[in-house]
Amino acid sequence: MQFRDLKAQYNNIRDDINREISKVIDDSNFIMGNQVRELEKELAEFVGVKHCLTCGNGTDALQLAAMALDIKKGDAVFVPDFTFFASGEIVSLMGATPVFVDVDYDTFNMSPLKLEEAILNVKKDGKLNLKAVIAVDLFGLPADYPRIKEITNKYGLNLIEDGAQGFGGEINGEKACSFGDISTTSFFPAKPLGCYGDGGAVFTNNDKWANLIDSYRVHGKGENKYDNVRIGINSRLDTIQAAILLVKLKAFKNYELKKVNRIANIYTNELSKYVKTPIINNGFMSSWAQYTIKLESKQLRDQLQIKLREEGIPSMIYYPKPMHMQQAFEDNLYNFKNNNTKLLCDTVLSLPMHPYLEDEDINRVINSVKKL
Ligand SMILES: *Cc1c(COP(=O)(O)O)cnc(C)c1O
């Protein structure tokens, strides 16, 4: 059994993928080919925003968003303490200070209450400029944007949605990657919509930021690549990856999202009496980058993982360490207690989840967790 079975997905769409890859090679238009533009158009339509700009990966997408918003030294940027490293890394890379905010125990996402508390603390201290919030759609579930936006509006902060895991999720029919002033995603192979290498995208309705990002991603280009009007980076999506994503986006829209939601429902119905299963609040929809359960203690969690492994069932711990406890952030200005994050790091376990899980495998996972 695979934790996330990319081979099974490929087998399902092999002919289309192979044909589209061959076409790119035949045309030899490897950089910024037509497929890149076409993909950007389709992604913007699917998400419901004006501009989509693809780039090299999800981390670059965050950096491009931060560059467009001019995040810099002296700025405080509020980031959930429970997330993948890149969400905070990019803040420090820009010279700004990440402030790690505790998450909700139920949803794994940034707590709006704790966010406001952190903002007030930093404001009172007066050392940093209140600049932006990077909210993360962890495990496929959009963060609580209705409440987070109230807070960013109240304190005049920019909002970046890190939708690297969230592509395909929804709040009241509105799609993930449309909630930030600027939103980002990743096409890393194991993400909800993945390519066959690295890839990413930035989304925004703002023309000025879209133009800036279009320039930043190609060496700060002006009229063309050899007219350089600002310092940028080199971060583009390969035409081959765009061609692959055009095929995969169809499968994603047509059936993959439905399939993962069906599997999540079965897991939850069968397991909620035995372990804490994910909570999806009213109006929210997850794209199930991960299906993550919570155990009563670290000891029970670690035991369950070992026993599942013995039965040939892969599981993962996302994430074992709070961001504020990472060595890279040890000199950070603010370290709040963040009790939920610490508890989650010790007690979470992600189970196999992907659209091609067979019923037989789903039942094996369920029976093993029940038994153990
Ligand atoms: C994967 C991920 C990223 C980074 O994406 P890459 O494409 O690997 O650079 C950023 N944020 C979160 C929350 C992620 O899960």
Ligand as a Chemical Component Dictionary entry (heavy atoms), coordinates in Angstrom:
data_LIG
# 
_chem_comp.id                   LIG 
_chem_comp.type                 NON-POLYMER 
_chem_comp.pdbx_formal_charge   0 
_chem_comp.three_letter_code    LIG 
# 
loop_
_chem_comp_atom.comp_id 
_chem_comp_atom.atom_id 
_chem_comp_atom.alt_atom_id 
_chem_comp_atom.type_symbol 
_chem_comp_atom.charge 
_chem_comp_atom.model_Cartn_x 
_chem_comp_atom.model_Cartn_y 
_chem_comp_atom.model_Cartn_z 
_chem_comp_atom.pdbx_ordinal 
LIG C1 C1 C 0 4.874 22.036 0.201  1  
LIG C2 C2 C 0 4.632 23.296 0.917  2  
LIG C3 C3 C 0 5.281 24.491 0.570  3  
LIG C4 C4 C 0 6.407 24.560 -0.420 4  
LIG O1 O1 O 0 6.146 24.050 -1.673 5  
LIG P1 P1 P 0 7.368 23.558 -2.600 6  
LIG O2 O2 O 0 6.734 23.403 -3.943 7  
LIG O3 O3 O 0 7.842 22.263 -2.020 8  
LIG O4 O4 O 0 8.416 24.609 -2.581 9  
LIG C5 C5 C 0 4.922 25.656 1.228  10 
LIG N1 N1 N 0 3.993 25.648 2.179  11 
LIG C6 C6 C 0 3.352 24.521 2.569  12 
LIG C7 C7 C 0 2.316 24.606 3.629  13 
LIG C8 C8 C 0 3.664 23.307 1.957  14 
LIG O5 O5 O 0 3.039 22.193 2.348  15 
# 
loop_
_chem_comp_bond.comp_id 
_chem_comp_bond.atom_id_1 
_chem_comp_bond.atom_id_2 
_chem_comp_bond.value_order 
_chem_comp_bond.pdbx_ordinal 
LIG C1 C2 SING 1  
LIG C2 C3 SING 2  
LIG C2 C8 DOUB 3  
LIG C3 C4 SING 4  
LIG C3 C5 DOUB 5  
LIG C4 O1 SING 6  
LIG O1 P1 SING 7  
LIG P1 O2 DOUB 8  
LIG P1 O3 SING 9  
LIG P1 O4 SING 10 
LIG C5 N1 SING 11 
LIG N1 C6 DOUB 12 
LIG C6 C7 SING 13 
LIG C6 C8 SING 14 
LIG C8 O5 SING 15 
# 
